[in-house]
Amino acid sequence: MGIIEKDWEGKKEYTLIKEKLFLTVCPEDGMNIHNIVYDGHTVVEIQEDRRKEGKLYAIPILYPTPNRIRNDEWTLGDQKCPAVMHGIARYMEFHTEEVMETEEKCSLTAVCSWDETQKYFYLFPYVSLVRITIENNGKEVRFLYEITDQDEKVLPYGLALHPFFSSDRSEKIRVLAEEYMEMTEDKLPTGRLLPVSGTEFDLRDSRSVAELNLDHVYTGMDSNPKAEILFSHFKLILEASEEFGHMVVFTPDAPYFCLENQTCSTDAHNMYQKGFRKESGLLQILPGESQKGWVVFRFENE
């Protein structure tokens, strides 16, 4: 039990251990949760082949533009910026603020001061403070965020987690969403919401990962839980604060699958600009104010 600090390619990595739940997080790697192990079962790990190819791996944060952006550029009002798929969190310089262990939990908090000194500030030119806390209480992995707008203009953002859950293709998933977003051929939302009822996209009852071939945005998720994963000996329940009203479900023919809690749709800024304000889920923070939220992975034994 406790917290172990070690080196990971010249960066500090922290393993938080509580009862049967282990997790490792690296602040200097964009606050990526590198692995989760529950009761001896690897739930998340680094996909080395993806990492070597420069792709996302483990559990990266997607901020402020989760997933795809049309023509790699977003517009909102008079602001126009270039964009990269999945956002900039992986490039953000998080610095450890607090490492704490109590009888109830282990936790790590890190912050990023986002301003003109950052290399990629031009991709999101809003002076702000991003604070992330990861907690392990033995039954849950808790992800908490707080974003403070330190600029003189309104800060528009989306935020998501993109977990690559390890898979042997025997898992079943359940996503408690009433709607999914119609997409173009290049997997960008049209703004039209379609009911899942009576379609192949209905995941409200458990479905085997092996039978699915999805890369779709789900919405209409007004309560908790948002989703469930049935592993062989336990269940993983995904819950989140109110603003996480979207989820991307990605089930490739691979040794992983993704259920991505998102506050917004893909291409959210451009969707909002086109008038799809509710559908986009884009969040905005007034100067001097903050926004908080959370995602929980809760483990239950069968």
N, C-alpha and C positions, 0 to 999 in steps of 0.2 A: 504494500500500500504506500501511496505517497506520490512524489513528483521527482522524476529523473531528468536531468539536463545533460545533453550530449551534443556533439558536433555532427552536423550534416552538411557536408561539402562546404565547410567554412562558415556555416550559419548555425545558430542555436536552435535546437529542437527540444521540445519538452514532452515527456510522456506522463500523462495523468492517470494514476491507477487507483481504482476504488472497487473493492470486492471483485466481481468477475468481469468488470468492464475496464478495458485499457484503451486509451486513445493517445495519439501523438500529433502535436501541432507545431508548425514552424512559422513564427511571426514574420521572419525575413523572407519567407516564401509566400507572401501575400496572405498570411494567416490561414494557409492551407492545412486542413486536417489530413495528415499523411496516412494514418491508418486508424481503424477501430477494430478491436477484437472483443467479442462477448462470449464468455463461457467456453473459451478455446476455439471459437469459430471466427475466422477472418471475415469481417463484414465489409471493410473498405481497406484497400492497399494501393500503393503507387503502381500504376501500369507503366513499367519501364519502357516498353516499346512506344507508347504514346509520348512519354516524356522526352525520349531521344528524338522524336519527330517534331518536338516543339508544340505538342498538343496538350490540352488539359489533362489532369490526372488527379486521383484521390478525391478530395472535396475542396475544390477552389470556390472562392467567392466571385460572383458575377456582379459588377457594379461599375458605372451607373447605367450601363446599356447591356442588359443580359441578352445573350444569344445573338441572332442575326440582326444586322442593320442594313436597310436598303441602300445599295450603292456605296456602302461604307461611309455614309455621311448622315448626320441628323440635323434637323432644323426645328427650332421652336421659337416662335415670334421672330425677333430680329437676329437671334443667335443661330449660327450655322457652324458645325464642327465636323472634322473628319472623325471616323470611328473605327474601332477594331472589334471583330466578333468576340463576344463574351466580356467585353469591357476591360477596365484597366487595373482591377484590384491586384492582379498578379504582378503588376509593376510598382505597386504602392509600397513605400518604405514604412512598415509597421515597426514600432519600437516597444519592447516589453515595458509595461507600466507596473504590473503587479502579478506576482505568482503567490498563490495562497492555498494552504491546506488546513481544513478543519475536520472535525469528526463527521460532518455531514457531506463534505464534498472537497474536490480539488478544482482549482480554477486558474485560468491565465487570462490577463487583460493586456491588450496592446493597442497603441494608437498610431494614427498617421495624420500628420499636419500637412494638408494638401494645399500647396501654394505655388508661386512662380519658381521656387527653387527646385520643384520636381521636374524631372526630365520630360514627362508626358503630360504636363499641365495643359498644354494646348488642346489635348483631346477632351478635357473637361475643365474649362477655365473658371472654376468657382472656388474661391478660398473657403476651406472648410476643415473640420476636424472629424475624423472617423475613428470611433472606438469600438473594438470587438472584444467580447468576453466569451471564452469557451469553458464550460463547466462539466464535470463528471461527478455524479452523486451515487454511482454504482448501478443505477437502473436507467439513467437517462444521460444523453449527451445534449447539453443545452447551448445553443448559439444565440448570443444577445448582441444587438448592434445599437449604436447611437450615432447619429450624424448631426453635426451642428453647422449651420450656415454662418460663416464668418465674413461673408461678402456683403456687398451693398445691393445685390440683386437676388431674386428668388432662385433657389437651387432645385432643378428638376432631376429626378433620378428614379431608377429601378434597382432592385437588389434581389439576388437569388443565391441559393446554394446549388452546386452541380455535383452531387455525390455519384461516384462510379461504384455502385454496389457489386461486390464480387459475386459471381454466379457460376453454378454448375448446371444451369438450365432447369433445375427442379423447383425453383421458387415460384410462388404465385403472388400476384399483386392485386390490390384493390384500390381504386382511386374514386373518391366520393365527389365526383364532379357531374354537374347536370348538363354541361355544354362543352363543346370544343370549338376551336376557331378554324374557320375555312381558310385554306392556304393556297397561294399561288404555286406554280410548278417549282419555283426556287425557294419554297418553304417560308414565305413571308405572309403574314396575315392580311386578309382582304378587309377585315373589319366586321365580317358577318359571323355571328354566333349561331351554331347549329346544335340542336338537342342530341344527346347521345342515345336517348331511348330508341330502341329498335334498330340500332346500327351496330356495326362491327367495332365501333369505338367505345361502346358502353363497358366501363370497367367497374361499375358499382358492385358487381359480384366478382369474386376472386377468379382471376384468369391466369393460366400458366404463362410465364415469360416466354417459354419455348414456342408458343403458338402465335406470338404477337410480333408484328413488324411495324413499330410506331416511331414517329418523330414528330409529335403533335403537341399543341398547346391546349390544355384543358382549363376551364374556368367554371363559374357557378359553384364555388366552394365556400359557402357562407358559414360553415361551422367546423368543429373538430370532431374526430380526426380528419385530416385531409386525405390520407392514404395509409395503407397497411401493406407490409411485405411478410409473407409466410415462408420462413425458412424451415428446415427439417425439424428443428427442436425448439424453436422459439418464434415469436412474432415481433416485428419491428413496426411501431406505430409512429407516423409522422404527423405532428401537430405544429401549429404556427399561429402567430398573432393575426389580428383581423385583416391587415393590409395584404397578407399573402393570399390573394384570391386567384392565383393562376398556378399551374403546374405543367412543366414540360415532361412528357413521358417518352423516353428514348429506349427502345429495345432492339438493338442490333444483334446480328448473329455473332456474338463475341462473348468472352468470359466476364462480362459485366453488363449492367443495365442502369438506367438513370431515372430517378423520380426527383424532379427539381422544383422545390418550393420557390415561387417567384412572386414578387409584389406586382408584376406587370406582365404584359404580353411581350413577345419579341417585337423589335422595331417600335418600341413604345413611344419614343419622342416623336417620330414621324407620324405614327398613328394619331397621337394627340393633336398634332399640327393639322391633320386632315379632318379633324372634327370628331374622331372616335375617342372622346375623352374617357367615358366610362369603360369602354372596351379595352383601352390601352392600359389602364391601371397606373398610369404615370403619377408619381407622388411629387409634391413640391413643398419646400421648406422656406418660410419667410426669413429674411435677414435677422440674425441674432437668435433665432429659434432652433429647436432640436426635434428630431423624430427618433423614437425608439421602437424596437420590435424584437421578435424572437422566433426561433425554430427549435423544436424539440424532437429528438429521436428517442422514443421510449421502448425499452425491451421488456417483453413479457414471456415467461416460460409457458409452453403449451401444457 
